[in-house]
């Protein structure tokens, strides 16, 4: 129910590229499975598509049917004219450079797939989603469509050492750099990751979307086990409540270890809870109260409380969304 068309073109007769096929292959290798090895996308990897007709046919086939998610990735040359933007094919010629971005948008908009994701690593790719019929000033995408491009419509998409700058960051994001605490990686989190990684003088990625439902492109192993996240509402029955600590929560506060110990001594059940709390603290969901470290909060019988981010995940657990 999740399919991806992945296209990389190096072999342009008068303007060879070096890294597009490598980038397409690497993207396909990552997106095909989730972080735990489970199946993710059924991919079709196509390289050096010879003609505009061939590529357009592949795109039409991708967006046909009613799959859950249809994803199109392209790495190659892009072109923009007074008429609109194009992804360029090797048979390009003046006034017929390749497949029109506006035409691809129409195909995606008309698709019955629940989620349609377009990722373009090519020059001028930011023109995608803003047709020239609207003056190129406003997006025209229907619900369920997300677009992520390597650069703005007036910018090139750079290659360094045979690899696209944008796709290198995209791969890092998909390998876990853009995951939330549940291990989900979305188009929006990928954009945020790439946008923060690029400096103000670099090419600027573009993100356009019209969605009303959560879309995860890949799942990786969560930073904190889901079972631990779900304990947030157990440890904090209300979001404003503090969790009281004492020395019995600290594993090293035991007579078996030669240092000063404090009653109450470590208790196995409290130690297990404290380890979970420390995991939650390590990812910014809780903080100790009145101390800089959780260790001292326990030893000095202080407490811990939810952070703003912790409240967000507490609410997700409360609403049974985790």
C-alpha positions in Angstrom: 0.0 0.0 0.0 3.1 2.3 0.0 5.0 2.7 -3.2 7.8 4.9 -4.4 9.2 5.8 -7.8 12.8 6.8 -7.4 14.5 8.3 -10.5 18.2 9.3 -10.9 19.6 10.7 -14.2 23.3 11.3 -14.8 23.5 10.7 -18.5 22.6 14.0 -20.1 24.2 14.3 -23.6 25.7 17.8 -23.1 25.6 18.2 -19.3 26.6 15.1 -17.5 25.9 14.8 -13.8 27.9 12.6 -11.3 25.9 11.9 -8.2 22.2 11.6 -9.1 22.2 7.8 -9.6 24.2 7.3 -6.4 21.8 9.5 -4.5 18.7 7.8 -5.9 20.1 4.4 -5.1 21.0 5.5 -1.5 17.5 7.0 -1.0 15.8 3.9 -2.2 18.0 1.7 0.0 16.9 3.6 3.1 13.2 4.2 2.3 12.6 0.6 1.4 12.7 -0.5 5.0 12.1 0.9 8.5 14.8 1.2 11.1 14.0 -2.2 12.5 14.2 -3.9 9.1 10.4 -4.2 8.5 9.1 -3.4 5.0 8.3 0.3 4.3 8.0 1.2 0.7 7.7 -1.0 -2.4 10.2 0.9 -4.5 10.8 1.1 -8.2 14.3 2.5 -8.9 14.9 3.8 -12.4 18.1 5.3 -13.7 18.9 7.3 -16.8 15.3 7.3 -18.1 15.9 8.0 -21.8 12.8 10.0 -22.8 10.2 12.4 -21.5 7.5 10.0 -22.6 9.1 7.2 -20.5 9.4 9.3 -17.4 5.9 10.7 -17.7 4.5 7.2 -18.1 6.3 6.1 -14.9 4.8 9.0 -13.0 1.3 8.3 -14.2 1.7 4.7 -13.1 3.0 5.7 -9.7 0.0 8.0 -8.9 -2.6 5.6 -10.3 -4.7 3.4 -7.9 -5.6 4.1 -4.3 -2.5 3.3 -2.4 -1.9 4.6 1.1 1.2 6.6 0.1 2.7 7.3 -3.3 6.2 8.9 -3.2 8.1 10.4 -6.2 11.8 11.2 -5.8 13.8 12.7 -8.6 17.5 13.6 -8.8 18.7 15.2 -12.1 18.6 18.5 -14.0 15.8 21.0 -13.5 14.9 23.9 -15.8 12.6 26.9 -15.5 11.3 29.1 -18.3 8.6 31.8 -18.6 6.1 29.0 -19.0 7.1 27.0 -15.9 9.5 24.5 -14.4 10.6 21.1 -15.8 12.4 18.0 -14.7 14.8 17.5 -17.5 15.1 14.2 -19.5 18.1 13.2 -21.7 16.0 13.8 -24.9 15.6 17.5 -24.0 15.6 20.1 -26.8 14.7 23.8 -27.0 11.1 24.4 -25.9 10.7 20.8 -24.9 13.0 20.3 -22.0 11.3 17.5 -20.1 8.2 16.7 -18.0 6.4 19.8 -16.8 6.3 20.3 -13.0 2.8 21.7 -13.4 1.7 18.6 -15.2 3.2 16.4 -12.5 1.3 18.4 -9.9 -1.9 17.9 -11.8 -1.3 14.1 -11.9 -0.6 14.1 -8.1 -3.5 16.3 -7.3 -5.9 14.0 -9.2 -4.5 10.8 -7.6 -6.7 8.7 -5.3 -3.7 7.8 -3.2 -4.3 9.0 0.4 -0.8 10.6 0.7 1.2 11.9 -2.2 4.8 13.0 -1.5 7.1 14.6 -4.1 10.8 15.1 -3.4 12.9 16.9 -6.0 16.7 17.4 -5.9 17.2 19.5 -9.0 17.8 23.1 -9.9 14.8 25.5 -9.7 12.8 22.7 -8.0 11.0 25.3 -5.7 8.8 26.1 -8.7 7.0 22.8 -8.1 3.6 23.4 -6.6 3.2 27.0 -7.6 2.0 27.0 -11.2 2.7 29.8 -13.6 -1.0 30.1 -14.1 -1.1 31.7 -10.6 1.9 33.8 -11.3 4.0 31.4 -9.4 3.2 33.3 -6.2 0.8 30.8 -4.6 0.7 27.1 -4.1 -2.1 25.0 -5.7 -2.0 21.6 -3.9 -4.9 19.6 -2.8 -5.3 17.8 0.5 -2.9 14.9 1.0 0.0 16.4 -1.1 3.4 17.2 0.4 6.3 18.7 -1.7 9.9 19.0 -0.6 12.4 20.5 -2.9 16.2 21.1 -2.8 16.1 24.8 -3.7 14.0 27.8 -4.5 12.7 28.4 -8.0 15.6 30.8 -8.8 18.4 28.7 -7.3 20.6 25.8 -8.4 20.8 22.5 -6.6 24.4 21.8 -5.8 26.6 18.7 -6.1 29.7 18.3 -3.9 32.1 15.4 -4.4 29.6 13.6 -6.6 26.6 13.9 -4.3 23.7 16.3 -4.0 24.0 18.6 -0.9 20.2 18.3 -0.4 20.0 14.5 -0.7 23.0 14.0 1.6 21.0 15.8 4.3 17.8 14.0 3.3 19.5 10.6 3.9 20.8 11.7 7.3 17.3 12.9 8.2 15.8 9.5 7.2 18.4 7.5 9.1 17.1 9.1 12.3 18.2 12.7 12.4 14.7 14.0 11.8 12.8 11.4 14.0 10.5 12.4 16.8 10.7 10.7 20.2 8.3 8.0 18.9 10.7 7.2 16.0 8.5 8.8 13.3 10.0 10.8 10.4 7.6 13.1 8.5 8.1 15.4 5.5 7.8 18.3 7.9 10.5 17.0 10.3 12.8 16.3 7.3 12.4 19.9 6.1 13.1 21.3 9.5 16.3 19.1 9.7 17.6 20.1 6.3 16.6 23.8 6.8 18.6 24.0 10.0 21.6 22.2 8.5 21.9 24.7 5.6 23.4 28.1 6.3 21.7 31.4 5.2 24.0 31.7 2.2 23.3 28.1 1.0 20.6 26.9 -1.3 17.3 27.0 0.6 15.0 24.0 0.6 11.2 24.5 0.1 8.4 22.7 1.8 4.7 22.9 0.7 1.9 20.8 2.1 -1.8 20.4 2.5 -2.5 17.6 4.9 -5.0 16.9 7.7 -3.6 13.5 8.7 -0.3 12.3 10.1 2.1 11.0 7.5 5.3 9.1 8.5 7.8 8.4 5.7 9.9 6.1 7.8 10.1 4.8 11.4 13.3 4.2 13.3 13.9 2.8 16.8 12.7 5.4 19.2 15.1 7.2 21.5 13.0 6.2 24.4 10.9 2.9 24.3 7.2 3.6 23.7 6.4 1.7 26.9 8.4 4.2 28.8 6.7 7.2 27.1 3.3 5.7 28.1 4.3 5.8 31.7 4.3 9.6 31.6 0.6 9.7 32.7 1.4 7.1 35.4 4.2 9.1 36.9 2.4 12.4 36.4 -1.4 11.9 36.8 -1.8 15.6 36.1 0.5 17.7 33.9 1.3 20.2 36.7 2.0 17.5 39.3 5.6 16.9 40.5 7.0 13.4 41.1 8.5 13.2 44.5 11.9 11.5 44.8 14.0 10.3 47.7 17.3 8.3 48.1 15.5 5.0 47.6 15.3 5.8 43.9 19.1 5.9 43.4 20.6 2.5 42.5 24.0 3.3 44.1 22.5 4.2 47.5 23.0 0.7 48.8 25.1 -1.0 51.5 26.8 -3.1 48.8 28.7 -0.1 47.5 31.4 1.6 49.7 30.3 5.2 50.0 28.1 7.3 52.2 24.5 6.0 52.0 21.3 7.6 53.1 18.1 6.1 54.3 15.7 5.0 52.8 18.1 2.7 50.9 17.7 1.8 47.3 14.5 -0.2 46.5 14.3 -2.3 43.3 10.9 -1.0 42.3 11.9 2.6 42.8 15.2 2.1 41.0 13.3 0.8 38.0 11.1 3.9 38.0 14.0 6.2 38.3 15.8 4.6 35.3 12.7 5.4 33.3 12.6 8.9 34.6 16.3 9.4 33.7 15.6 8.2 30.2 12.7 10.8 30.0 15.0 13.5 31.3 17.7 12.7 28.8 15.4 13.6 25.9 14.1 16.7 27.5 10.7 15.5 28.8 11.2 16.1 32.5 13.6 18.1 34.6 14.7 17.9 38.3 13.2 20.4 40.6 15.7 22.5 42.7 18.7 20.5 41.5 20.8 20.4 38.3 20.9 16.6 38.1 18.4 13.8 38.7 20.9 12.0 41.0 20.9 14.9 43.5 17.2 15.3 43.2 16.9 11.8 44.5 19.6 11.9 47.1 18.3 15.2 48.5 14.6 14.1 48.3 13.5 16.7 45.8 11.2 16.1 42.8 11.0 16.2 39.0 8.4 17.7 36.7 7.3 17.8 33.1 8.9 20.3 30.6 6.9 22.0 27.9 7.9 19.2 25.5 7.0 16.7 28.2 3.6 18.1 28.5 3.1 17.7 24.7 4.0 13.9 24.9 2.0 13.6 28.2 -1.0 14.9 26.3 -0.4 12.5 23.4 -0.4 9.6 25.8 -3.4 10.9 27.6 -5.3 11.1 24.3 -4.2 7.5 23.4 -2.2 8.8 20.4 0.9 6.9 21.6 
